Amino acid sequence: MFISSFITVLSAIPSVASDSVATHRKEIIAQLSQMSLEQVFEKIVSSAIELTLKVLIAFVIFFVGRWLMGRLHKIVERILEKRNVELSLRTFLLSSINITLTLFLIVVIIGILGIDTTSFVAVFASAGLAVGMALSGTLQNFAGGVMVLLFKPYKVGDFIEAQGQSGTVKEIQIFNTVLNTADNKTIIIPNGGLSTGIINNYSKEGRRRVDWTFGIAYGDSYDQAKSILNRLLKNDNRILDDPPVFIALHSLGDSSVNIVVRAWVQTDDYWGVYFDLNEKVYKSFAEAGINIPFPQMDVHLFKENSESL
């Protein structure tokens, strides 16, 4: 009688599952209809013991997995610190590893409990694909940020020119790089373009070459101008002796004789030396009577005589 009532209750449950689940339920009902009361209780006890063992094993695996994840987290963090990886990238990588391993551990535990993990894996894969497509630009900037932080084409404090902008690097973030311009404007550039485009890093090397072109008037003494330039450069302690200073007659222009000057300085002294020499040359040439000409044009007028009728 108990068996008949149990079968009746199972048969009365609404069928909302899929065809495979309904078929499996019918098989269970068929097996129970052929079993005695004692066999049913043995089946229930056996299933309960099996489920309890699975739950215990799942708990053990969960705590062991969390312990292993903690150990792995410390090992990876130590490796990243030894390689001097940027803090922002280090934090992001450790968080990503922790999330990935946690999801993997959850799938393993679900499988141990006897639940089909195929649907979960499919859901995770679909979600990852959808997020990847929606955030394609953001992911490109993230990948660019990883490349910048790993290979370090520039660092905080460098003066760079990239993507049509120039300024001092204030901050390197995962998705963007923040620049400060000379007039104290803040420019935010996505890292995707920086990782694939051309970057002009003015601070990468310890020395830079300063170039000038000075024009003197036709008829003025080139040797005198060269002597003045040599004296001004030697009196500036910021100008390096190696490589030596280079002075030469560059070209004969339309309005002036152009003299090219090249000197090497420390990177931090570049602009100071450049502007100071411009001022000194202007004053020294004027004192020596050497003219710095401005563009000019000579116009010749011809008068044509004609008889009036």
DAWOGI-V135354 format. One record per backbone hydrogen bond with DSSP energy under -1.0 kcal/mol. CO is the residue of the C=O (numbers start at 1). NH is the residue of the N-H. If there is no record, write none. Layout:
# DAWOGI-V135354
co=CO nh=NH
co=CO nh=NH
This chain:
# DAWOGI-V135354
co=1 nh=5
co=2 nh=6
co=3 nh=7
co=4 nh=8
co=5 nh=9
co=6 nh=10
co=7 nh=11
co=8 nh=12
co=18 nh=22
co=19 nh=23
co=20 nh=24
co=21 nh=25
co=22 nh=26
co=23 nh=27
co=24 nh=28
co=25 nh=29
co=26 nh=30
co=27 nh=31
co=28 nh=32
co=29 nh=33
co=32 nh=35
co=36 nh=40
co=37 nh=41
co=38 nh=42
co=39 nh=43
co=40 nh=44
co=41 nh=45
co=42 nh=46
co=43 nh=47
co=44 nh=48
co=45 nh=49
co=46 nh=50
co=47 nh=51
co=48 nh=52
co=49 nh=53
co=50 nh=54
co=51 nh=55
co=52 nh=56
co=53 nh=57
co=54 nh=58
co=55 nh=59
co=56 nh=60
co=57 nh=61
co=58 nh=62
co=59 nh=63
co=60 nh=64
co=61 nh=65
co=62 nh=66
co=63 nh=67
co=64 nh=68
co=65 nh=69
co=66 nh=70
co=67 nh=71
co=68 nh=72
co=69 nh=73
co=70 nh=74
co=71 nh=75
co=72 nh=76
co=73 nh=77
co=74 nh=78
co=75 nh=79
co=76 nh=80
co=77 nh=81
co=78 nh=82
co=79 nh=83
co=80 nh=85
co=81 nh=84
co=86 nh=90
co=87 nh=91
co=88 nh=92
co=89 nh=93
co=90 nh=94
co=91 nh=95
co=92 nh=96
co=93 nh=97
co=94 nh=98
co=95 nh=99
co=96 nh=100
co=97 nh=101
co=98 nh=102
co=99 nh=103
co=100 nh=104
co=101 nh=105
co=102 nh=106
co=103 nh=107
co=104 nh=108
co=105 nh=109
co=106 nh=110
co=107 nh=111
co=108 nh=112
co=109 nh=113
co=110 nh=115
co=111 nh=114
co=117 nh=121
co=118 nh=122
co=119 nh=123
co=120 nh=124
co=121 nh=125
co=122 nh=126
co=123 nh=127
co=124 nh=128
co=125 nh=129
co=126 nh=130
co=127 nh=131
co=128 nh=132
co=129 nh=133
co=130 nh=134
co=131 nh=135
co=135 nh=139
co=136 nh=140
co=137 nh=141
co=138 nh=142
co=139 nh=143
co=140 nh=144
co=141 nh=145
co=142 nh=146
co=143 nh=147
co=144 nh=148
co=145 nh=149
co=146 nh=150
co=147 nh=151
co=148 nh=152
co=155 nh=158
co=158 nh=169
co=159 nh=202
co=160 nh=167
co=161 nh=200
co=162 nh=165
co=165 nh=162
co=167 nh=160
co=168 nh=180
co=169 nh=157
co=171 nh=178
co=175 nh=191
co=176 nh=173
co=177 nh=189
co=178 nh=170
co=178 nh=171
co=179 nh=187
co=180 nh=168
co=181 nh=184
co=185 nh=181
co=187 nh=179
co=189 nh=177
co=190 nh=194
co=191 nh=195
co=193 nh=197
co=200 nh=161
co=206 nh=267
co=208 nh=265
co=210 nh=263
co=212 nh=261
co=214 nh=259
co=216 nh=257
co=217 nh=220
co=221 nh=225
co=222 nh=226
co=223 nh=227
co=224 nh=228
co=225 nh=229
co=226 nh=230
co=227 nh=231
co=228 nh=232
co=229 nh=233
co=230 nh=234
co=231 nh=235
co=236 nh=239
co=246 nh=262
co=248 nh=260
co=251 nh=258
co=256 nh=253
co=257 nh=216
co=258 nh=250
co=258 nh=251
co=259 nh=214
co=260 nh=248
co=261 nh=212
co=262 nh=246
co=263 nh=210
co=264 nh=240
co=265 nh=208
co=266 nh=269
co=267 nh=270
co=269 nh=273
co=270 nh=274
co=271 nh=275
co=272 nh=276
co=273 nh=277
co=274 nh=278
co=275 nh=279
co=276 nh=280
co=277 nh=281
co=278 nh=282
co=279 nh=283
co=280 nh=284
co=281 nh=285
co=282 nh=286
co=283 nh=287
co=284 nh=288
co=285 nh=290
co=291 nh=217
